[in-house]
């Protein structure tokens, strides 16, 4: 349950509680690290919310750019592993998805 101050702050930004869920769980959603039920709920909201759709598109673009840079730069494995560790330490699980992309 969301607290009243958090709800009013979201409303002031024009965002709903469903938007907050997308913002909170988008990386896990993109990394396919959430349950199918949660993924369906987020996908349904993203399909109907222009703000969340734009945010998802931006994050997908970021992942594609990271994958492209990874290929282009061909960084040493030790550097990639350190980067992955740092990203995960910051709460970003996106490296797993980027590392799986060709």
C-alpha positions as CSV (number, residue, x, y, z in Angstrom):
1,X,0.0,0.0,0.0
2,X,1.3,3.4,-0.9
3,X,1.4,6.2,1.7
4,X,-0.7,9.3,1.3
5,X,2.3,11.6,0.8
6,X,3.7,9.4,-1.9
7,X,0.3,9.1,-3.6
8,X,-0.2,12.9,-3.6
9,X,3.3,13.4,-5.0
10,X,2.6,11.0,-7.8
11,X,-0.7,12.7,-8.5
12,X,1.1,16.1,-8.6
13,X,3.3,14.6,-11.3
14,X,0.2,13.2,-13.2
15,X,1.2,9.6,-12.3
16,X,-0.9,6.8,-10.8
17,X,-0.1,4.0,-8.4
18,X,0.3,1.8,-11.5
19,X,2.9,4.2,-12.9
20,X,4.8,3.9,-9.6
21,X,4.8,0.2,-9.9
22,X,6.2,0.5,-13.5
23,X,8.9,2.9,-12.3
24,X,9.8,0.6,-9.4
25,X,9.9,-2.7,-11.3
26,X,10.8,-1.7,-14.9
27,X,14.4,-3.0,-14.8
28,X,13.2,-6.3,-13.5
29,X,10.5,-6.4,-16.1
30,X,13.0,-5.7,-18.9
31,X,15.4,-8.3,-17.5
32,X,12.5,-10.8,-17.4
33,X,13.1,-11.2,-13.6
34,X,9.5,-10.9,-12.4
35,X,6.6,-13.3,-12.3
36,X,4.5,-13.7,-15.5
37,X,1.5,-12.2,-13.6
38,X,3.5,-9.1,-12.7
39,X,4.9,-8.9,-16.2
40,X,1.4,-9.0,-17.7
41,X,0.2,-6.3,-15.3
42,X,3.1,-4.0,-16.1
43,X,2.7,-4.7,-19.9
44,X,-1.0,-3.9,-19.7
45,X,-0.3,-0.6,-17.9
46,X,2.5,0.4,-20.3
47,X,0.2,-0.3,-23.3
48,X,-2.3,2.2,-22.0
49,X,0.0,4.9,-20.4
50,X,1.9,7.1,-22.7
51,X,4.3,8.3,-20.0
52,X,5.2,4.8,-18.9
53,X,5.5,3.7,-22.5
54,X,8.0,6.5,-23.2
55,X,9.9,5.5,-20.1
56,X,10.0,1.9,-21.2
57,X,11.1,2.8,-24.7
58,X,13.9,5.0,-23.3
59,X,15.2,2.2,-21.1
60,X,15.0,-0.3,-23.9
61,X,17.0,2.1,-26.0
62,X,19.6,2.3,-23.2
63,X,19.9,-1.5,-23.2
64,X,20.4,-1.6,-26.9
65,X,23.0,1.1,-26.8
66,X,24.9,-0.7,-24.0
67,X,24.8,-3.9,-26.0
68,X,26.1,-2.1,-29.1
69,X,28.9,-0.4,-27.1
70,X,29.8,-3.8,-25.6
71,X,30.3,-5.2,-29.1
72,X,32.0,-2.2,-30.5
73,X,34.4,-1.7,-27.7
74,X,35.2,-5.4,-27.1
75,X,36.3,-4.6,-23.6
76,X,38.4,-7.1,-21.7
77,X,36.4,-9.7,-19.7
78,X,37.8,-8.3,-16.4
79,X,36.5,-4.8,-17.2
80,X,33.1,-6.2,-18.2
81,X,32.9,-8.2,-15.0
82,X,33.9,-5.1,-12.9
83,X,31.2,-3.1,-14.7
84,X,28.6,-5.8,-14.1
85,X,29.5,-5.9,-10.4
86,X,29.2,-2.1,-10.1
87,X,25.9,-1.9,-11.9
88,X,24.5,-4.7,-9.8
89,X,25.7,-3.0,-6.7
90,X,23.7,0.1,-7.7
91,X,20.6,-2.0,-8.1
92,X,20.7,-2.4,-11.8
93,X,20.3,-5.9,-13.1
94,X,20.4,-4.8,-16.7
95,X,23.9,-6.1,-17.4
96,X,22.6,-9.7,-17.4
97,X,20.2,-8.9,-20.3
98,X,22.9,-6.8,-22.1
99,X,25.4,-9.6,-21.8
100,X,22.9,-12.1,-23.4
101,X,22.3,-9.9,-26.5
102,X,24.4,-10.7,-29.6
